[in-house]
């Protein structure tokens, strides 16, 4: 396995670890306590980070998966060209996934705040008060959904569909085929098509 893919897999694994580390304490506190435990500047910072970082984690994982797919596509279909993601560029791509994920979810970071409600300290979502005039919540959610779900899905489906089809084309047996060779080819083609459908 090439080094860039190793780095991208490690990046995705690191981002996946962030999710349970920050989500489990928050969910357990909500279930069993019902209020925010820490007040002051630290409590305010944790209120923002415990909701912000899991979202960033998800975005980084999706982007890493897209980069891995692009790298595999280049290695199989465009194997004679320079790789899209070289060892030198890989750290830049990894850093870019984190920066882009933080920028995309920065409105969440700003909109979370600590409030006192019925003598309880709560970490609440204040979208309308923070962004209502500048960025409607519906438009923001649609934009994030398109960027982090629709586009990656289309890209992954397209590239993982092209890879097995290219392999089928490149493995065609030249010249006149015997009945046994034809049978082997049909069996191999079925396996590749099943793999293509499974990856979609």
C-alpha positions, -999 to +999 in steps of 0.1 A: +000+000+000+013+034-009+023+059+018-003+086+009-031+061+014-016+050+048-015+087+059-051+093+047-063+062+065-046+073+097-061+107+093-096+092+089-090+069+119-079+099+141-110+119+131-132+089+139-118+086+174-128+122+181-164+114+177-169+090+207-144+109+229-166+141+227-201+126+221-203+100+248-197+124+278-221+149+264-249+123+258-244+107+292-246+141+309-278+149+290-294+116+299-285+114+336-279+150+348-301+171+325-280+202+328-245+215+319-221+207+347-193+233+341-199+271+342-177+300+334-153+304+305-143+267+306-180+256+305-187+280+276-157+267+257-167+230+263-203+238+253-190+249+219-163+222+214-184+192+225-208+199+197-183+214+171-156+187+171-178+157+164-192+175+133-156+183+122-147+147+127-175+135+104-165+160+077-128+150+079-137+113+076-158+120+045-131+141+029-105+115+037-126+088+021-130+109-010-092+114-012-085+077-007-110+070-036-093+095-059-059+081-050-071+045-058-087+056-090-054+073-101-034+042-092-056+019-112-070+039-142-042+064-146-013+043-134+012+057-159+007+093-147+021+109-116-001+101-086-028+127-078-018+126-041+020+123-038+039+118-005+049+155-006+013+167-011-003+143+013+003+165+045-012+195+027-043+175+018-046+162+054-043+197+068-068+210+042-094+184+053-093+197+089-093+234+079-122+229+055-142+209+080-137+236+106-147+264+082-178+245+071-189+239+107-178+273+122-214+286+123-221+258+148-192+269+169-205+304+171-242+296+176-237+274+207-238+292+240-244+286+277-278+299+291-296+296+324-331+282+320-353+275+350-322+276+372-305+250+350-273+257+331-279+245+295-258+245+263-283+258+238-285+264+200-290+301+193-289+301+155-315+328+148-300+352+173-265+347+159-269+340+122-306+346+114-300+378+095-270+367+075-274+329+070-308+312+071-306+278+089-323+260+060-299+273+034-269+264+056-281+229+062-288+224+024-253+236+016-236+213+041-257+184+030-248+189-007-211+194+002-207+165+026-232+140+014-244+145-022-211+154-039-190+127-021-217+101-028-217+109-066-179+110-067-174+078-048-201+059-068-187+072-102-150+064-094-157+030-078-179+021-109-152+031-134-124+011-116-138-024-122-150-015-157-115-004-165-101-036-151-125-056-172-114-038-203-077-042-196-080-079-189-096-089-222-080-119-237-066-111-272-072-133-302-096-162-306-108-176-273-114-212-264-147-222-247-129-226-214-113-191-217-147-176-224-162-193-195-134-181-172-138-146-185-176-146-179-170-158-143-144-131-137-166-104-152-195-115-129-172-112-098-159-078-108-195-065-114-205-078-080-176-060-065-186-028-083-222-031-070-211-038-035-188-008-034-217+015-045 
